Amino acid sequence: MKAAAYARYSTDNQTENSIATQLDAITRYCQQNGHTIVAVYSDEAQTGFYADRNGFENLVQAAKRHEFECVVIYDVTRGSRNVVDWFQFRQTMQQLNIQVLSVTEKLGDLLDPNAFFMELISVGMGQHQVLQSRQKSIAGKRMKAKDGVFLGGVAPLGYDIVDRKYVINEAEAQVVRRIFELYADGHSYDYILLDIKKFNVLGKRGRPVGKNSLFSILHNDRYIGVYSWNRHNNRTMHKWAGGRETPEVATVIENGIPPIIDHETWNRVQERMNNRANAARNTAKTASLLTGKIFCGKCGAAFVGRTTTNSRGVKTTSYCCGNKYRTKTCNAQNINAADLENAVTEYLKEWLLHVNYDKIASDMALIKIRNTDDLLQRTVDLINDDIQNTRELISICTSDSQRATLIKQLHELEDKRNAKLDKKLNTETTGYCVNDIIEKLKKDAQCANTGDIRPLIRKYVQKIYAYDDRIEIVTGVSTNGSSGRI
């Protein structure tokens, strides 16, 4: 018979020599039994607990093409150490009329109860051994985790691993601090990514820091010194397991790692992230990128996002006139969401590159003056209250050291108030710094080509009027901004 040889070794006290040993035994077995090996498949350093191994999958695909008449393995554990996977493989081969032969064992007919039972014991013992090894490995890691030892994976940006301990990488830590500070001060991911480019830093995997990286960094409490192991069940037996929290088996050590971020900054960041998460959960599920900005050119109603599924199960998202959707009083055509969003995106990119920055900056300055004037005044009033309270404490203080401390605090408060008043005066007399706004516009233009366009659409696209034969886009910092047609 034409035979396919399959060999595998795992990383448990085995090497590539195990493949050669198995294939040598398989070759002698085939010579003794009159089989001709026409194909060889192998998996090196692969666990037998899963069937998604390249060599094993190629073997199954070739079997379905009937390229051989039998599969020869050294023993059952080389084929699989998972009961379900092994018998699925056996049934597949049986359906294809392909025999499965073992050098060291006699594999009978699966329909024979005794043969099935003996084979089940062999595979079951292999699975038992894998689970037992896993249990011992976890127990050993748990003991090491109590000492704050690094137990594998990739160290977070800002840390190196030296002798299995976390050590601060000061060059990277500088970037981490900057990320936390900017986010705590209210800046967007796009702004942060542009700002940290000057550091020329790459992530631990050698790729540029992106938005997903920022999210992970800002959520990682290792930066305030918390060591953790096994906090989430991300993977079980090398497979994704959902990432649920597992406090019952986790090891968490406060101050187990040298901190990079102070607790005050950390708390400000977490508060902002929680607020954003709550806002996202409260967003309607039907909301799309342009919801609230696109209006019907026929009746004036707002367009809404709508997803439909055809008979083949293909989903299509489109924008539909609200009056047409709710009351059927308008016959405006629906617009494919992807097409419209791509068109708006391209238009906005062009607009940002060629817009009159001076005019837009002046318009934005006027808006910012109105928005910041009241806020500055409220801030000054609060500082004045603190100054008055501090003066009262000084007047009744009997301790010279405490009095000196209070006087120092008073001077700091007065300096802070004067700085706010100067800022308010500058805003009122010279307007908001137009040059700064122009620089931000240029950064946004750069982000439009390299980053997430969605915040820029929310920021600059005021309204979109949809007609059956055209679309009008109103851009700028107010509804009286520039208008364009595409």
N, C-alpha and C positions, 0 to 999 in steps of 0.2 A: 504493500500500500504506500501511496504517497503521503509523507508525514511532515507535519510542522513541529519543530522543537520550540519549547518555551522555557525560559529560565529567568529567575528573579532572585535578587538578594536585597535585604534591608540594611539599615545602618547599624543594626544591633550585633556587634562582634563579627561582622562579615565584611568582606572586601570584594573587589571585582574578580578576584580569584575564584570566588564561589560560583560565578557564572561559568568560568572555564571548567570547573570540576563537574558541574551539573551537565553541561553540554557534552563532556567526555563520556559520562555515564549514559546519557541519552543516545549518543552515537553508537556505543557498544550494544545497547539494548536493541536499537533498530537493526544493526547488522545481524544480531543473533536471531531476530524474528522476521527478517526479510522485508523490512520497511526501508523506503528510500526517502531521506530528508530532502525536501524541496524548498523549505523556508525555515528561517531561524528568527525568533522574536525574543527580546529580553528587556528587562527593566532593572536598571541599576540604582541602588540606594532608594528603593521604593517600598513603602509598607504594603503588605498584602491585605490590609484591612479594607481597602477600597479598590473598586474595579476601574477607576478612571486613571489608568496607567497607559502611557503611549503605546508601549509594546503590546500590552494585553488587548487594548482597543483595536490596534492594527491586526492582531491575530483574529479577533472576532469578525472584523470586516472582511478579511481574506477568506474566512470560513464561509461567510455568506455568499462569496463569489465562487465557492466550491473549488478553490485552488489546491486543496489536499483532501485526503480521506480520513486522516486521524491526527490528533494532537497528542504529543508525548511530553510529559513533564517528569521531573525527578520524583516529587511527591506532592500530595495534595496541598500542603502548606505553601509550596512555591506558586501554586495557582491562586490560592486565596486563603486568608485567615478570617473570612467573614462567611458565616453559614448562608445568609441570604444570597450574597453575591455568587458564592460557589455553585449553589444549586440552580440559580438563574442561568449561569453559564452552562451547566450540565444539561439543563432542559433545552437551551438554545442549540447546543451541539446535537442533542438527540433529534430535535425537529429537523436539523439539516442532514441527518444521517451520517454524522461524523463522530467517530469513536474518540474517547478520551482515555489515554493509557498512562500508567504510572510505572516508573522504573522500579520503585521499591514497594508498591502496593498493588493489590488486585482490585480493580474497580469493576463492580458488577453492573447488572441491569438495575436502573433506578426503580423499576416496577417490582423488583424482588425485595420484600420487606427486610430480610436479613442483610442483603447487600446494602440497601439504603441505610439501615441502622448503623452498620459498621462504618460507612462513609460519613454519616452524620457525626459519629463519635470522633473521627479523625479531624474533621473540620472544626467541630466544637472545641476540641482540645487546643487547636491552634488559636481560635478566638479567645478562649480562656487565658491563654498565655499572653496574648496582646493586652487584654484588659488588666491582667495582673501586673504586667510591666508598667502600664500606664499608672496604676494605683500607687506603685512604689515610687515612680518618678515624681508624682504630685506630692507625695508625703515628703520626699527629700527636698523638693523645692520650697515647700511650706516651712520647713525648718530653716532653710537659708534665708527666706524672706523675713523672718523675725530679726535677722541681723542687718536688714536693709541692703542686702546684696542684689546687684543687678542680675536679673535672671533671663536675659535674652531680649530679642527685638531690636529696635532702633532707639537710641537715646534721643530725647527731645532736643530741638534746637536750643543752644545755650549751654549744653552739657557735653562733656566727654566722659568716657568710662575708663578709669584707671584702677587696675587691680580690683575690678568688679564693683567699684564704688563711683557714685556720681561726683564729678568735679566740674566746676564752672569753667566754661570756655568764654573768656572775657570779651573777645571780639564778637562772638555770636550773642552773648548776653546783652551787649549794648543794643543790638537790633531788637531783641525781645523786649527790653525796657522801653524802647521807642515805640514799639507796636502797642504795648499796654497804655502808655501815656497818651498817644494820639487817639486811641479808641475811647479811653476814659474822658477825653476832652471833647468827644462827640464827632470825630472825623469818620468818614466812610472807609470801607475797605479799599475802594479805588484810590482815595487820597493817600491812605497808608502805604499801599503798594508802590505808588509813585515816589513817596517820600523815602522809603527805605532802599530804593535803587542805588542811592549814593553809597551805600555800604558794600555793594557788590557781593552780597551774601547769598549762598545757595543752601537749600535744605539739606538735611542729613543724607538724603538719597541722591544728592547731586543735582536736583532740579530746582528751578527758581521758586521762591515762596509765592504761593497763589492764595486765592480766597479760601479754599478748603483748608490750606495750611493755617491761615489766620484764625479760622474758626476753631481748629484744634488747639492752637497755641493759647487762645484766649480762654478756653475751657479747662486747660491743663493745670490742676492744682499742685503739680510738682514744682511749679515756679514759686510757690509760697512755702516750699519745704516739705510737702506731704509725700511720703513714700507709699506706694500701693502696689499690691500684686494680687492678681486673680479677682479684681473688683468687678469685672464684667465677664460673662461667659461668651466671649467672642468666637472661639473655635473649640470644637470638641472632636478629638481624633483627626485634627488637621482640616476639619470642615467648619464652615460658617455656622454659628449656632444662635444667631439672633442678637447678640450683644446685650442681653438683659443683665441687670445688676444682680450680683450675688453676695450680699453683705454677710451671709451666713458662713461663707468660706473665705472671704477676703482677708488679706493682711494689710492694715493701714497703720502707718507710723507717723505721727505729727513730728515735725522737725527732724525727719529722717534723711533729708536731702538738704544741702546748702541752698537757701532761697535766693532767687534773683529779683523777685517782685515783693514790695511791701504790702501788708494786708490792706491798707487804706486804698491803694490803687486797685488791688484785686477786687475789693468790695464794690468800688465804683464801676468797674468793668462788668462784674456779674449782674449788678442791678440794671445796667443798660441792656445787657444781652437778654435778661429775663423780660424786660419791658418789650423789647423787639419781638421776642418769641410769643408773648401774649398777644401782641398786635397781629402777628401773622396768623395765630390760631383763630382770631376773631374775624379774619378776612373771609368774605364769602367765597365758597368753593368755585363759583362760576366766574370769579374775577379773572380777567386776562390782562395782558400787558397794557392795553390801551383802554381798558374799561374806565369810564368817567371822562374820557377825553374825546371820544368819537361821537359825532352827532349826525343825524339824518339830514341831508340837504333838502329833502322833500317836505318833511313835517316838523323837523327840529327836535324830535325825540332822541334821547341818548341810545346809542347802540349797546347791546349786551353780548357777552361771550356765551356761546352755546356749542355743546359737543353732541354730535349725532353719530350713530353706529349703523352701517349698512348691513345688508343681509349676509355679507361675508365676514362680518365682525370688524371691519376697518373703521376706525374712529376718525372723524373730521371735526376740527374746531373752526368755527366761523364767528363773525360779528353780524348781528341781526338787529334791525331797527326795533326799538322797544315797543312802539305802537303796533308794528307788524306782528311781533312775537306775542304781545299780551292781548291786544284788542282787534287785531287784523284790520286796522284802519289805514294801513299804509302798505304800498306794494314795492317798497325799495328792495333792491337786490341784496342778498347776503354777500358778505365779503370773506373770502378765505383768510383765516387769522394769520397763517404763516406768510402768505403773500403780502398782506397789508403791513404786518410788523416788519418784514424785510424792507418794504418800500420806505416806511417811516424811518427805519434805522439808517438806510443809505442816505435819505434826504437830510437827516439830522447831522450825519457825519460831514456832508458837504457844507451844510449851513455853519457848523462850528469852525470849519476850516476857512471860510470866506466871509463870515459875518463882520460887521463893523464893530470891533471890540470896544472902541472908545464910546460909542453910543450905548451899547449894551451895558458897559461898566457904569456909565452915568445913570442909566435907568435903575440898575441894581443898587447903586449907592443911595439913591433917593428912598428906595424901599427899605434898605437896611437902616437908614437914619430913623425912619419912622418906627421900625421894629425895635431898634436898640435904645432909643431915647428913654422910653418908659422903663425898660429893664435897668438901664444905668441909674436912673433916678431912684428906683426901688432899692438897688444895691447900696447906693450912697445913704439912703435913709436907714437901712439896717446897720451899716457901719457906724453911723452917728449914734444909734441906740447903744451899740457896744462901747463907744467912746464915753458916753454919759455914764453907763454902768461902771466902767473902769475907773472913772474919776471919783465916783461915789465910794468905791472900794478903797481907793487911795486915801480918801479923807478920813476913813475910819480904821485904817490899818495901823497896827502898833508895832509890827515887826519890821525892822529896817531891811532885812533881806527880801521879805515878801513885798515891801513897798518898792524896792528897787526893781523887782521883777514886774510889778504892775506898771511902773512908769515906763519901762522898756516896752511892754505890751501896748501902752497908750501911744507911744511914739510910732510904733509899727502900724497901729490902726489909723493914726492920722496920716501917715505916709500913703497907706492903701487908699484912704478916702481921697486924698489929693490927686493920686494917680487916676482914680475913676473920674474925678471932676475934670482933670486935664483931657482925658479921653472924650468925655462928654462935650467939652468946649471945642476940641478939635473937630468932632463930628459935626457940631452945629455951625462952625465957621468955615471949615474947608471941605466938608463933605467926607464921606467914607473914602478910604484910600483907593483911588481908582486904579492905580498901578497894581495893587494886590489883586483886585478883581480881574484885571486883564490877565495876570499870571494864572489865576484859577481857571479862567476861560481857556487858556492855552493848554493847561493840564487836562481839562475836560475834553478838549479836542484830541489830545493824545490818548486819553482813556477810551474815547469812542472807537479808536482803531485797534486798541490792544486789550481793553478790559470789558467789563460788564456795561452794556449800553442802557440797561433798564433804569438806573438812577438818573441818567442824563435825559431820558425821555420824560420821566416824571418832572424833572427840573425845568426843561426848556420847551417841551411841546405843550402848548396851552390848549389848543383845540384842533380837532380834525373834522372837516365837513365831508361827508360821503355822499356822492351822487352816483347815478348809474354809469356815467361816462367819465368821471374824473374824481379826484380827491384833492381837497384843499387843506394844507397844513399851516396852522398858525403857530409860529415859534417866537420865543423871546422871554422876557421876564414878567410880562403882563399880557392881558388879552389884547392890548394894543400893539403887540410886537410885530415882527416881520411876518409876512405871509408868503407862502409859496404854493405852486401847483405842480403836481406830477401826473 
